[in-house]
Amino acid sequence: MQDFLGHPIVKGYIAANQFGELLSKKFDIVGPGEVIYSMKVQEKHLATPIAAHGGSIAALMDATMGVCALSQVIEQNKVVSTIEMKISFLAPAKLGDNLEGTAQIVKNGHRILFVEGLIQNQDGTKIAVATGTFNAYPMEKAGFAG
């Protein structure tokens, strides 16, 4: 079994991703194109006294789909950037909810990947669904050493 979290690109991503740290997001790469990203809704995520801001949910979705795409291309020494994302919010994420994002590759081209994502809470309630398009490019262009 491959150690994705020990891969130099993934380790570099974790070290550099200050935004993910700010939002207290954590992930695991199960396999190529298979990722689980989690975030517990805390006060810093709220837009109202009880519900998370859509931006924090969108950030979790972008990260989930992005790491899914990344896990597909890291063996080619590539990283990804988001070209576009469309998200639909289906239910509110509430203070204390444990959110889990999953994603899957729909189409893997030479440079462009199309990904679908889902965020659910601990009860299985669908919080958001999304699609995203990602550009794969050499890791050196993102500042990672070769």
DSSP file (Angstrom, degrees, kcal/mol; ACC not computed):
  #  RESIDUE AA STRUCTURE BP1 BP2  ACC     N-H-->O    O-->H-N    N-H-->O    O-->H-N    TCO  KAPPA ALPHA  PHI   PSI    X-CA   Y-CA   Z-CA
    1    1 A M              0   0    0      0, 0.0     2,-0.2     0, 0.0    30,-0.1   0.000 360.0 360.0 360.0 134.0    0.0    0.0    0.0
    2    2 A Q        -     0   0    0     28,-0.1     2,-1.2     1,-0.1     3,-0.2  -0.487 360.0-133.8 -76.8 140.2    1.3    3.4   -1.0
    3    3 A D    >   +     0   0    0      1,-0.2     3,-0.5    -2,-0.2     4,-0.3  -0.734  31.1 171.3 -93.1  87.1    2.0    6.0    1.7
    4    4 A F  G >  S+     0   0    0     -2,-1.2     3,-1.5    25,-0.3     6,-0.3   0.889  75.5  55.6 -65.6 -39.8    0.4    9.1    0.1
    5    5 A L  G 3  S+     0   0    0      1,-0.3    -1,-0.2    24,-0.2     9,-0.1   0.742 106.4  52.9 -67.7 -20.7    0.8   11.2    3.2
    6    6 A G  G <  S+     0   0    0     -3,-0.5    -1,-0.3     4,-0.1    -2,-0.2   0.488  81.3 115.9 -89.5  -4.0    4.5   10.5    3.2
    7    7 A H  S <> S-     0   0    0     -3,-1.5     4,-2.9    -4,-0.3     5,-0.3  -0.430  74.3-125.2 -65.6 137.5    4.9   11.6   -0.5
    8    8 A P  H  > S+     0   0    0      0, 0.0     4,-2.2     0, 0.0     5,-0.1   0.844 109.3  50.5 -55.2 -37.5    7.2   14.7   -0.7
    9    9 A I  H  > S+     0   0    0      2,-0.2     4,-2.4     1,-0.2     5,-0.1   0.929 112.6  45.8 -67.3 -43.5    4.6   16.7   -2.6
   10   10 A V  H  > S+     0   0    0     -6,-0.3     4,-2.7     2,-0.2     5,-0.2   0.911 112.6  50.7 -65.8 -41.8    1.8   15.9   -0.1
   11   11 A K  H  X S+     0   0    0     -4,-2.9     4,-2.2     1,-0.2    -1,-0.2   0.903 111.6  48.6 -61.4 -40.1    4.2   16.7    2.8
   12   12 A G  H  X S+     0   0    0     -4,-2.2     4,-2.1    -5,-0.3    -2,-0.2   0.890 110.2  51.3 -65.5 -39.8    5.0   20.0    1.2
   13   13 A Y  H  X S+     0   0    0     -4,-2.4     4,-1.8     2,-0.2    -2,-0.2   0.927 110.7  48.4 -61.6 -46.0    1.4   20.8    0.7
   14   14 A I  H  < S+     0   0    0     -4,-2.7    -2,-0.2     1,-0.2    -1,-0.2   0.923 113.2  47.5 -61.7 -44.3    0.6   20.1    4.3
   15   15 A A  H  < S+     0   0    0     -4,-2.2    -1,-0.2     1,-0.2    -2,-0.2   0.857 118.5  40.1 -65.8 -35.7    3.5   22.3    5.5
   16   16 A A  H  < S+     0   0    0     -4,-2.1     2,-2.1    -5,-0.1     3,-0.2   0.676  87.7  97.4 -88.3 -18.3    2.6   25.2    3.2
   17   17 A N     X  +     0   0    0     -4,-1.8     4,-1.5     1,-0.2    -1,-0.1  -0.455  36.2 157.8 -81.0  77.5   -1.2   25.1    3.5
   18   18 A Q  H  > S+     0   0    0     -2,-2.1     4,-2.4     1,-0.2    -1,-0.2   0.825  71.9  59.0 -67.0 -32.5   -1.7   27.8    6.2
   19   19 A F  H  > S+     0   0    0     -3,-0.2     4,-1.9     2,-0.2    -1,-0.2   0.913 104.5  49.5 -64.9 -42.9   -5.4   28.3    5.1
   20   20 A G  H  4>S+     0   0    0      1,-0.2     5,-2.4     2,-0.2     4,-0.4   0.883 111.6  49.6 -62.1 -38.2   -6.2   24.6    5.8
   21   21 A E  H ><5S+     0   0    0     -4,-1.5     3,-1.1     3,-0.2    -2,-0.2   0.908 107.0  55.5 -65.1 -42.6   -4.6   25.0    9.2
   22   22 A L  H 3<5S+     0   0    0     -4,-2.4    -2,-0.2     1,-0.3    -1,-0.2   0.881 112.9  41.3 -57.5 -40.9   -6.6   28.2    9.9
   23   23 A L  T 3<5S-     0   0    0     -4,-1.9    -1,-0.3    -5,-0.1    -2,-0.2   0.442 110.6-122.6 -89.5   0.2   -9.8   26.3    9.3
   24   24 A S  T < 5 +     0   0    0     -3,-1.1    16,-0.5    -4,-0.4     2,-0.3   0.902  52.4 162.6  61.1  44.6   -8.7   23.2   11.2
   25   25 A K  E   < -A   39   0A   0     -5,-2.4     2,-0.3    14,-0.1    14,-0.2  -0.715  16.9-172.0 -95.1 147.2   -9.2   20.9    8.2
   26   26 A K  E     -A   38   0A   0     12,-2.3    12,-3.6    -2,-0.3     2,-0.3  -0.981   2.8-172.4-137.4 148.9   -7.6   17.4    8.1
   27   27 A F  E     -A   37   0A   0     -2,-0.3     2,-0.3    10,-0.3    10,-0.2  -0.934  15.6-159.7-140.7 163.4   -7.4   14.8    5.3
   28   28 A D  E     -A   36   0A   0      8,-2.2     8,-2.5    -2,-0.3     2,-0.7  -0.991  17.1-141.5-139.2 136.4   -6.3   11.3    4.4
   29   29 A I  E     -A   35   0A   0     -2,-0.3   -25,-0.3     6,-0.2     6,-0.2  -0.891  16.6-177.9 -99.2 115.1   -5.6   10.0    1.0
   30   30 A V  E     -     0   0A   0      4,-2.0     5,-0.2    -2,-0.7    -1,-0.2   0.856  64.4 -38.0 -80.2 -38.4   -6.9    6.5    0.7
   31   31 A G  E >  S-A   34   0A   0      3,-1.6     3,-2.6   -30,-0.1    -1,-0.3  -0.950  92.6 -39.8-170.8 178.0   -5.7    5.8   -2.8
   32   32 A P  T 3  S+     0   0    0      0, 0.0    40,-0.2     0, 0.0    36,-0.1  -0.376 132.2   1.9 -57.1 121.4   -5.2    7.6   -6.2
   33   33 A G  T 3  S+     0   0    0     35,-0.5     2,-0.4    34,-0.2    72,-0.4   0.649 111.6 105.4  75.2  15.3   -8.3    9.8   -6.6
   34   34 A E  E <   +A   31   0A   0     -3,-2.6    -4,-2.0    33,-0.1    -3,-1.6  -0.945  41.4 155.7-133.7 113.2   -9.7    8.8   -3.2
   35   35 A V  E     -AB  29 103A   0     68,-0.5    68,-0.7    -2,-0.4     2,-0.4  -0.957  29.9-155.0-138.2 150.4   -9.6   11.2   -0.3
   36   36 A I  E     -AB  28 102A   0     -8,-2.5    -8,-2.2    -2,-0.3     2,-0.4  -0.992  16.8-175.5-125.6 121.9  -11.4   11.9    2.9
   37   37 A Y  E     -AB  27 101A   0     64,-2.6    64,-4.1    -2,-0.4     2,-0.3  -0.955   7.1-169.2-118.6 135.3  -11.3   15.5    4.2
   38   38 A S  E     +AB  26 100A   0    -12,-3.6   -12,-2.3    -2,-0.4     2,-0.3  -0.906  14.3 173.4-129.8 155.3  -12.8   16.5    7.6
   39   39 A M  E     -AB  25  99A   0     60,-1.8    60,-2.8    -2,-0.3     2,-0.5  -0.917  23.3-141.0-157.1 129.1  -13.6   19.6    9.5
   40   40 A K  E     - B   0  98A   0    -16,-0.5     2,-0.5    -2,-0.3    58,-0.2  -0.826  33.1-116.6 -90.6 128.4  -15.4   20.1   12.8
   41   41 A V        +     0   0    0     56,-2.9    55,-2.5    -2,-0.5     2,-0.2  -0.522  45.1 175.7 -69.9 116.8  -17.6   23.2   12.7
   42   42 A Q    >   -     0   0    0     -2,-0.5     3,-2.0    53,-0.2     4,-0.4  -0.622  48.2 -91.8-114.5 173.5  -16.3   25.6   15.3
   43   43 A E  G >  S+     0   0    0      1,-0.3     3,-1.5    -2,-0.2    -2,-0.0   0.846 122.9  62.8 -56.5 -35.4  -17.2   29.1   16.2
   44   44 A K  G 3  S+     0   0    0      1,-0.3    -1,-0.3     8,-0.0    -3,-0.1   0.648 101.5  53.0 -67.0 -12.8  -14.6   30.5   13.8
   45   45 A H  G <  S+     0   0    0     -3,-2.0     8,-3.5     7,-0.0    11,-0.3   0.522  88.0 114.1 -94.1  -8.0  -16.6   28.9   10.9
   46   46 A L  B <   +F   52   0B   0     -3,-1.5     6,-0.3    -4,-0.4    48,-0.1  -0.325  36.7 175.7 -78.7 146.1  -19.9   30.5   11.8
   47   47 A A  S    S+     0   0    0      4,-2.9     5,-0.2     1,-0.2    -1,-0.1   0.563  84.6  21.6-108.5 -25.8  -22.0   33.1    9.9
   48   48 A T  S    S-     0   0    0      3,-1.7    -1,-0.2     0, 0.0     5,-0.1  -0.772 103.5 -86.9-128.4 175.0  -24.9   33.0   12.4
   49   49 A P  S    S+     0   0    0      0, 0.0    -3,-0.1     0, 0.0     3,-0.1   0.736 125.6  17.3 -59.1 -19.1  -24.9   31.9   16.0
   50   50 A I  S    S+     0   0    0      1,-0.1    45,-2.4    44,-0.1     2,-0.4   0.577 112.7  70.9-127.5 -13.2  -25.5   28.3   14.9
   51   51 A A  B    S-G   94   0C   0     43,-0.2    -4,-2.9    41,-0.0    -3,-1.7  -0.873  72.9-115.9-120.7 144.1  -24.6   27.8   11.2
   52   52 A A  B     -F   46   0B   0     41,-3.2    -6,-0.3    -2,-0.4    41,-0.2  -0.348  35.2-105.3 -70.4 149.0  -21.4   27.7    9.3
   53   53 A H    >>  -     0   0    0     -8,-3.5     4,-1.3     1,-0.1     3,-0.9  -0.511  25.4-124.7 -69.4 140.5  -20.5   30.4    6.7
   54   54 A G  H 3> S+     0   0    0      1,-0.3     4,-2.9     2,-0.2     5,-0.2   0.802 108.8  64.3 -58.7 -29.2  -20.8   29.1    3.2
   55   55 A G  H 3> S+     0   0    0      1,-0.2     4,-2.2     2,-0.2    -1,-0.3   0.865 100.2  50.1 -64.0 -36.1  -17.2   30.1    2.5
   56   56 A S  H <> S+     0   0    0     -3,-0.9     4,-1.7   -11,-0.3    -1,-0.2   0.870 112.9  46.7 -70.5 -34.6  -15.9   27.7    5.1
   57   57 A I  H  X S+     0   0    0     -4,-1.3     4,-2.4     2,-0.2    -2,-0.2   0.908 112.4  50.1 -70.2 -42.3  -17.9   24.9    3.5
   58   58 A A  H  X S+     0   0    0     -4,-2.9     4,-2.9     1,-0.2     5,-0.2   0.883 109.1  52.5 -62.8 -38.1  -16.7   25.9    0.0
   59   59 A A  H  X S+     0   0    0     -4,-2.2     4,-2.3     2,-0.2    -1,-0.2   0.909 109.6  48.4 -64.6 -41.1  -13.1   25.9    1.3
   60   60 A L  H  X S+     0   0    0     -4,-1.7     4,-2.5     2,-0.2    -2,-0.2   0.907 113.1  48.4 -63.6 -41.1  -13.6   22.4    2.6
   61   61 A M  H  X S+     0   0    0     -4,-2.4     4,-2.8     2,-0.2     5,-0.3   0.930 111.1  49.0 -65.4 -45.7  -15.1   21.3   -0.8
   62   62 A D  H  X S+     0   0    0     -4,-2.9     4,-2.4     1,-0.2    -1,-0.2   0.911 113.6  47.3 -60.8 -42.3  -12.3   23.0   -2.8
   63   63 A A  H  X S+     0   0    0     -4,-2.3     4,-2.7    -5,-0.2     5,-0.3   0.911 111.9  50.6 -64.6 -43.0   -9.7   21.3   -0.6
   64   64 A T  H  X S+     0   0    0     -4,-2.5     4,-1.8     1,-0.2    -2,-0.2   0.950 116.3  39.2 -61.1 -51.1  -11.4   17.9   -0.8
   65   65 A M  H  X S+     0   0    0     -4,-2.8     4,-2.4     1,-0.2    -1,-0.2   0.875 115.7  53.9 -69.0 -35.7  -11.7   17.9   -4.6
   66   66 A G  H  X S+     0   0    0     -4,-2.4     4,-2.8    -5,-0.3    -2,-0.2   0.919 110.2  44.5 -65.3 -44.5   -8.2   19.5   -5.0
   67   67 A V  H  X S+     0   0    0     -4,-2.7     4,-2.7     2,-0.2   -34,-0.2   0.850 110.6  56.4 -70.1 -32.3   -6.5   16.8   -2.9
   68   68 A C  H  X S+     0   0    0     -4,-1.8     4,-0.8    -5,-0.3   -35,-0.5   0.958 112.0  42.0 -58.6 -49.9   -8.5   14.2   -4.8
   69   69 A A  H >X S+     0   0    0     -4,-2.4     4,-0.9     1,-0.2     3,-0.8   0.910 113.4  53.7 -63.4 -42.7   -7.1   15.5   -8.1
   70   70 A L  H >X S+     0   0    0     -4,-2.8     4,-1.6     1,-0.3     3,-1.1   0.911 103.3  56.0 -57.9 -44.2   -3.6   15.9   -6.5
   71   71 A S  H 3< S+     0   0    0     -4,-2.7    -1,-0.3     1,-0.3     4,-0.2   0.745 104.8  55.0 -63.1 -21.5   -3.6   12.3   -5.4
   72   72 A Q  H << S+     0   0    0     -3,-0.8    -1,-0.3    -4,-0.8    -2,-0.2   0.758 118.6  30.3 -79.8 -26.1   -4.2   11.3   -9.0
   73   73 A V  H X<>S+     0   0    0     -3,-1.1     3,-1.8    -4,-0.9     5,-1.3   0.463  87.0  95.8-116.6  -2.8   -1.2   13.2  -10.4
   74   74 A I  G ><5S+     0   0    0     -4,-1.6     3,-2.1     1,-0.3    -3,-0.1   0.820  79.6  62.4 -64.6 -28.8    1.5   13.2   -7.7
   75   75 A E  G 3 5S+     0   0    0      1,-0.3    -1,-0.3    -4,-0.2    -2,-0.1   0.661 101.3  53.9 -70.1 -12.2    3.3   10.2   -9.2
   76   76 A Q  G < 5S-     0   0    0     -3,-1.8    -1,-0.3     2,-0.1    -2,-0.2   0.229 121.9-111.7 -97.1  10.9    3.9   12.3  -12.3
   77   77 A N  T < 5S+     0   0    0     -3,-2.1    62,-2.1     1,-0.2     2,-0.3   0.886  75.7 133.9  56.4  42.6    5.4   15.0  -10.0
   78   78 A K  E   < -C  138   0A   0     -5,-1.3     2,-0.2    60,-0.2    -1,-0.2  -0.843  40.8-161.6-117.8 156.9    2.5   17.3  -10.7
   79   79 A V  E     -C  137   0A   0     58,-2.7    58,-2.4    -2,-0.3     2,-0.3  -0.716  17.9-129.2-121.6 177.8    0.3   19.5   -8.5
   80   80 A V  E     -C  136   0A   0     -2,-0.2     2,-0.3    56,-0.2    56,-0.2  -0.917  12.6-163.7-131.4 156.7   -3.1   21.0   -9.2
   81   81 A S  E     -C  135   0A   0     54,-1.7    54,-2.7    -2,-0.3     2,-0.4  -0.980  33.9-104.2-133.7 151.1   -4.8   24.3   -9.1
   82   82 A T  E     +C  134   0A   0     -2,-0.3    52,-0.2    52,-0.2     3,-0.1  -0.585  30.6 178.2 -76.5 127.5   -8.6   25.0   -9.2
   83   83 A I  E    S-     0   0A   0     50,-3.2     2,-0.3     1,-0.4    51,-0.2   0.845  70.5 -18.9 -90.0 -47.4   -9.8   26.3  -12.5
   84   84 A E  E     -C  133   0A   0     49,-1.4    49,-2.5     2,-0.0    -1,-0.4  -0.988  56.3-165.1-157.2 157.9  -13.5   26.5  -11.5
   85   85 A M  E     -C  132   0A   0     -2,-0.3     2,-0.5    47,-0.2    47,-0.2  -0.988   4.4-164.0-147.7 136.9  -15.9   25.1   -9.0
   86   86 A K  E     -C  131   0A   0     45,-2.7    45,-2.0    -2,-0.3     2,-0.4  -0.990  17.4-175.0-120.9 123.8  -19.6   25.0   -8.8
   87   87 A I  E     -C  130   0A   0     -2,-0.5     2,-0.5    43,-0.2    43,-0.2  -0.940  14.2-161.4-123.0 141.4  -21.1   24.2   -5.4
   88   88 A S  E     -C  129   0A   0     41,-3.0    41,-2.0    -2,-0.4     2,-0.5  -0.988  14.7-144.4-119.6 125.5  -24.7   23.7   -4.2
   89   89 A F  E     +C  128   0A   0     -2,-0.5    39,-0.3    39,-0.2    38,-0.1  -0.793  21.9 173.8 -90.7 124.7  -25.5   24.0   -0.5
   90   90 A L        +     0   0    0     37,-3.0    38,-0.2    -2,-0.5    37,-0.2   0.731  63.0   1.5-104.5 -28.6  -28.2   21.5    0.5
   91   91 A A  S    S-     0   0    0     36,-1.4    -1,-0.3    34,-0.1     2,-0.1  -0.981  81.6 -92.1-156.2 154.8  -28.4   21.9    4.3
   92   92 A P        -     0   0    0      0, 0.0     2,-0.6     0, 0.0   -39,-0.1  -0.453  28.5-135.9 -72.8 145.5  -26.8   24.0    6.9
   93   93 A A        -     0   0    0    -41,-0.2   -41,-3.2    -2,-0.1     2,-0.2  -0.905  30.7-150.9 -95.8 126.3  -23.7   22.8    8.7
   94   94 A K  B >   -G   51   0C   0     -2,-0.6     3,-2.8   -43,-0.2   -53,-0.3  -0.624  26.6 -78.2-105.4 157.5  -24.2   23.6   12.4
   95   95 A L  T 3  S+     0   0    0    -45,-2.4   -53,-0.2     1,-0.3    -1,-0.1  -0.254 119.9  19.9 -50.4 127.6  -21.9   24.3   15.3
   96   96 A G  T 3  S+     0   0    0    -55,-2.5    -1,-0.3     1,-0.3   -54,-0.1   0.232  88.7 140.0  92.8 -12.7  -20.3   21.1   16.5
   97   97 A D    <   -     0   0    0     -3,-2.8   -56,-2.9   -57,-0.1     2,-0.8  -0.363  49.5-138.1 -62.6 141.1  -21.1   19.1   13.2
   98   98 A N  E     -B   40   0A   0    -58,-0.2     2,-0.3    -3,-0.1   -58,-0.2  -0.909  25.3-159.4 -99.1 109.4  -18.3   16.8   12.1
   99   99 A L  E     -B   39   0A   0    -60,-2.8   -60,-1.8    -2,-0.8     2,-0.4  -0.680   9.6-166.2 -94.5 143.9  -18.1   17.3    8.4
  100  100 A E  E     -BD  38 120A   0     20,-2.7    20,-2.3    -2,-0.3     2,-0.4  -0.987   3.3-161.4-131.6 123.2  -16.6   14.8    6.0
  101  101 A G  E     +BD  37 119A   0    -64,-4.1   -64,-2.6    -2,-0.4     2,-0.3  -0.863  11.0 177.3-103.5 136.0  -15.8   15.6    2.4
  102  102 A T  E     -BD  36 118A   0     16,-2.7    16,-2.6    -2,-0.4     2,-0.3  -0.932   3.3-176.7-130.3 157.1  -15.2   12.9   -0.3
  103  103 A A  E     -BD  35 117A   0    -68,-0.7   -68,-0.5    -2,-0.3     2,-0.3  -0.974   9.8-157.5-150.0 161.4  -14.5   13.3   -4.0
  104  104 A Q  E     - D   0 116A   0     12,-2.3    12,-2.4    -2,-0.3     2,-0.4  -0.997  26.9-111.9-143.5 147.7  -14.1   11.2   -7.1
  105  105 A I  E     + D   0 115A   0    -72,-0.4    10,-0.2    -2,-0.3     3,-0.2  -0.653  28.3 178.1 -77.1 125.7  -12.4   11.8  -10.4
  106  106 A V  E    S+     0   0A   0      8,-3.1     2,-0.4    -2,-0.4     9,-0.2   0.818  74.7   8.5 -93.0 -41.4  -14.9   11.9  -13.2
  107  107 A K  E     - D   0 114A   0      7,-1.7     7,-2.8     2,-0.0     2,-0.6  -0.978  61.6-164.9-145.6 127.9  -12.5   12.6  -16.1
  108  108 A N  E     + D   0 113A   0     -2,-0.4     5,-0.2     5,-0.2     2,-0.1  -0.904  19.8 173.4-116.5 101.1   -8.7   12.5  -15.9
  109  109 A G        -     0   0    0      3,-2.7    -2,-0.0    -2,-0.6     5,-0.0  -0.243  50.2 -88.5 -93.4-172.6   -7.1   14.1  -18.9
  110  110 A H  S    S-     0   0    0      1,-0.1     3,-0.1    -2,-0.1    -1,-0.0   0.914 119.7  -4.3 -64.4 -43.1   -3.4   14.9  -19.6
  111  111 A R  S    S+     0   0    0      1,-0.2    25,-3.5    24,-0.1     2,-0.4   0.617 125.6  66.9-121.6 -24.9   -3.6   18.3  -17.9
  112  112 A I  E     - E   0 135A   0     23,-0.2    -3,-2.7    21,-0.0     2,-0.4  -0.871  55.7-170.7-112.2 132.3   -7.3   18.8  -16.9
  113  113 A L  E     -DE 108 134A   0     21,-2.6    21,-2.8    -2,-0.4     2,-0.5  -0.963  10.2-153.0-120.6 138.5   -9.2   16.8  -14.3
  114  114 A F  E     -DE 107 133A   0     -7,-2.8    -8,-3.1    -2,-0.4    -7,-1.7  -0.950  21.9-176.3-111.0 128.8  -12.9   17.0  -13.7
  115  115 A V  E     -DE 105 132A   0     17,-2.9    17,-2.6    -2,-0.5     2,-0.4  -0.933  19.2-152.3-130.8 145.4  -14.0   16.1  -10.1
  116  116 A E  E     -DE 104 131A   0    -12,-2.4   -12,-2.3    -2,-0.3     2,-0.3  -0.936  19.9-167.1-113.6 142.6  -17.2   15.7   -8.2
  117  117 A G  E     -DE 103 130A   0     13,-2.6    13,-1.9    -2,-0.4     2,-0.3  -0.913  11.8-167.6-131.9 157.9  -17.4   16.2   -4.4
  118  118 A L  E     -DE 102 129A   0    -16,-2.6   -16,-2.7    -2,-0.3     2,-0.4  -0.997   4.1-163.3-142.5 135.5  -19.8   15.6   -1.5
  119  119 A I  E     +DE 101 128A   0      9,-2.6     8,-2.9    -2,-0.3     9,-1.5  -0.991  16.9 173.8-120.2 129.5  -19.8   17.0    2.1
  120  120 A Q  E     -DE 100 126A   0    -20,-2.3   -20,-2.7    -2,-0.4     6,-0.2  -0.891  24.0-127.5-126.6 158.1  -21.9   15.2    4.7
  121  121 A N    >   -     0   0    0      4,-1.9     3,-2.1    -2,-0.3   -22,-0.2  -0.376  45.3 -84.0 -94.1-176.2  -22.3   15.6    8.4
  122  122 A Q  T 3  S+     0   0    0      1,-0.3   -23,-0.1   -24,-0.2    -1,-0.0   0.684 128.8  54.2 -64.0 -19.1  -22.0   12.9   11.1
  123  123 A D  T 3  S-     0   0    0      2,-0.1    -1,-0.3   -25,-0.1     3,-0.1   0.430 120.3-105.7 -92.9  -0.3  -25.6   11.9   10.5
  124  124 A G    <   +     0   0    0     -3,-2.1     2,-0.3     1,-0.3    -2,-0.1   0.514  68.2 152.6  86.9   5.0  -25.2   11.4    6.8
  125  125 A T        -     0   0    0      1,-0.1    -4,-1.9     2,-0.0     2,-0.6  -0.542  49.6-121.9 -69.0 128.6  -27.0   14.6    5.9
  126  126 A K  E     + E   0 120A   0     -2,-0.3    -6,-0.3    -6,-0.2     3,-0.1  -0.627  34.1 175.8 -74.4 119.5  -25.8   16.0    2.6
  127  127 A I  E     -     0   0A   0     -8,-2.9   -37,-3.0    -2,-0.6   -36,-1.4   0.844  62.6  -8.5 -91.6 -42.5  -24.5   19.5    3.3
  128  128 A A  E     -CE  89 119A   0     -9,-1.5    -9,-2.6   -39,-0.3    -1,-0.3  -0.994  50.9-160.2-156.4 151.1  -23.1   20.3   -0.2
  129  129 A V  E     +CE  88 118A   0    -41,-2.0   -41,-3.0    -2,-0.3     2,-0.3  -0.942  22.9 170.0-127.7 154.4  -22.3   18.8   -3.6
  130  130 A A  E     -CE  87 117A   0    -13,-1.9   -13,-2.6    -2,-0.3     2,-0.3  -0.989  27.0-145.0-157.4 162.1  -20.0   20.3   -6.1
  131  131 A T  E     -CE  86 116A   0    -45,-2.0   -45,-2.7    -2,-0.3     2,-0.3  -0.965  23.8-176.7-126.8 150.8  -18.1   19.8   -9.4
  132  132 A G  E     -CE  85 115A   0    -17,-2.6   -17,-2.9    -2,-0.3     2,-0.4  -0.997  21.2-144.5-148.7 151.7  -14.7   21.2  -10.1
  133  133 A T  E     -CE  84 114A   0    -49,-2.5   -50,-3.2    -2,-0.3   -49,-1.4  -0.966  23.3-167.8-117.1 132.7  -12.1   21.5  -12.9
  134  134 A F  E     -CE  82 113A   0    -21,-2.8   -21,-2.6    -2,-0.4     2,-0.5  -0.942  16.1-139.6-127.7 142.7   -8.4   21.3  -12.0
  135  135 A N  E     -CE  81 112A   0    -54,-2.7   -54,-1.7    -2,-0.4     2,-0.5  -0.876  15.3-151.4 -99.8 126.5   -5.3   22.0  -13.9
  136  136 A A  E     +C   80   0A   0    -25,-3.5   -56,-0.2    -2,-0.5   -66,-0.0  -0.855  28.1 158.3 -98.4 132.7   -2.3   19.6  -13.4
  137  137 A Y  E     -C   79   0A   0    -58,-2.4   -58,-2.7    -2,-0.5     5,-0.1  -0.954  47.7 -65.6-150.1 164.2    1.1   21.2  -13.8
  138  138 A P  E >   -C   78   0A   0      0, 0.0     3,-1.4     0, 0.0     4,-0.4  -0.241  42.2-128.4 -59.2 138.3    4.8   20.5  -12.8
  139  139 A M  G > >S+     0   0    0    -62,-2.1     5,-1.9     1,-0.3     3,-1.3   0.775 103.8  67.6 -59.9 -28.8    5.4   20.9   -9.1
  140  140 A E  G > 5S+     0   0    0    -63,-0.3     3,-1.3     1,-0.3    -1,-0.3   0.828  91.8  60.9 -62.9 -31.5    8.3   23.3   -9.6
  141  141 A K  G < 5S+     0   0    0     -3,-1.4    -1,-0.3     1,-0.3    -2,-0.2   0.699 103.2  51.8 -68.7 -18.6    5.9   25.9  -10.9
  142  142 A A  G < 5S-     0   0    0     -3,-1.3    -1,-0.3    -4,-0.4    -2,-0.2   0.396 126.4 -99.0 -96.3   0.5    4.1   25.9   -7.5
  143  143 A G  T < 5S+     0   0    0     -3,-1.3     2,-0.4     1,-0.3    -3,-0.2   0.533  78.8 136.2  95.1   5.9    7.3   26.4   -5.6
  144  144 A F      < -     0   0    0     -5,-1.9    -1,-0.3     1,-0.1    -2,-0.1  -0.719  58.5-113.4 -87.4 137.6    7.9   22.7   -4.6
  145  145 A A              0   0    0     -2,-0.4    -1,-0.1     1,-0.1    -6,-0.0  -0.387 360.0 360.0 -69.8 145.7   11.5   21.5   -5.0
  146  146 A G              0   0    0     -2,-0.1    -1,-0.1    -6,-0.1    -6,-0.0   0.434 360.0 360.0 -93.9 360.0   12.1   18.9   -7.7
